[in-house]
Amino acid sequence: MKIGNLNITKGVLLAPLAGVSNRPFRVLAIRAGASITYTGMVSSEGIIRHQQRTWDMMKFQPDEQPIGIQLFGANPEVMKQAAQIISEEFHPDIIDINFGCPVRKVVNKNGGAAVLKDILLTEEIIKATVEGAGQIPVTIKIRTGWEDSNPVYLKVGEIAQNCGIKAITLHARSRSKGFSGKADWSAIEELKRAVEIPIIGNGDIFSPQDAKRMFDETACDAVMVGRAALGNPFIFRQIKHYLKTGELLETSSVKEKIDMAQLHAELMVEQYGEAKGAVMMRRYLGWYVKGFKGAAELRTLLFQVKSINDIKNIFNDYWNQLHAISRNNTGNSDKKIA
């Protein structure tokens, strides 16, 4: 898959996740093997108005690259201006247009997946963004359509290709489906056959086997992982290893997840300061301990942390309790618990 200066084989991309895809999350994904990361959705209106919070969302460092800044909006001229600012001020590897977000506060402003209800507007936004981006390659992320009864992904794919879009990510659900039901991967395969530009498959990839099956069934050029990466950046390494060797790596141990969660917390504190970073980390900690023995009680404690020491102390206590239970009940070694 070639996007601008990027050449990626069997890529595994981190999806742009609103409210989640900050710098610490992206750094861990890259370290774990993600081929490309993205910022969360950035408002084109916020960019041209120079809103500080919006501009802060677009900042990145080399250890997060390759990276795309994901842009949304419903006004072609504003999207053009925003793309020009991104290109001149931030220099990402990619500018991605979001035509897929199903969240009400976005679609109520005619952004995200709502744009797909108006094909002419979709085309105008694409043309304007490509023009504003200059030498930065532009990609799009779409749903199959606003609702199941009116799929538009093939038409949008044709328009995108004709307007200079360099790749398309298709989340194989309509907006009306949200994240429910089963993603229709046959739509990805259809789009891949219909256009010549790279297609990135998205939807229901939760394991290395899922990723391989999507490559095999759709012939897509890369896959994008979202929800499966929450509390589990190991997924990128696991998928790439499986695609290369056909062998499954062992599932990440409790100790590995705790160590990763603590590293994540350190990066959050480094980025946002002690108090804010620890509080922001609470939701991520809940994802890391999913499936742990006594996860509900552990999560309750983690959702109250106010410092990185709180996090370390809670995990140390939890780890010691696991060992005590093991010694009392089975005499298993620490290695087996981990």
Buried (B, 14 or more C-beta within 10 A) or exposed (E): BEBBEBEBEBBBBBBBBBEBBBBBBBBBBBBBBBBBBBBBBBBBBBBBEEBEEBBEBBEBEEEBBBBBBBBBBBBBBBBBBBBBBBBEEBEBBBBBBBBBBBBEEBBEBBBBBBBBBBEEBBBBBBBBBBBBBEEBBBBBBBBBBBBBEEBBBBBBBBBBBEBBBBBBBBBBBBBBBEEEEEBBBEBBBBBBEBBEBBBBBBBBBEBBEBBBBBBEEBEBBBBBBBBBBBBBBBBBBBBBBBBEEEEEBEEBEBBEBBEBBBBBBBBBBBBBEBEEBBBBBBBBBBBBBEEBEEBEEBBEBBEEBEBBEBBBEBBEEBBEEBBEBBEEEEEEEEEEBB
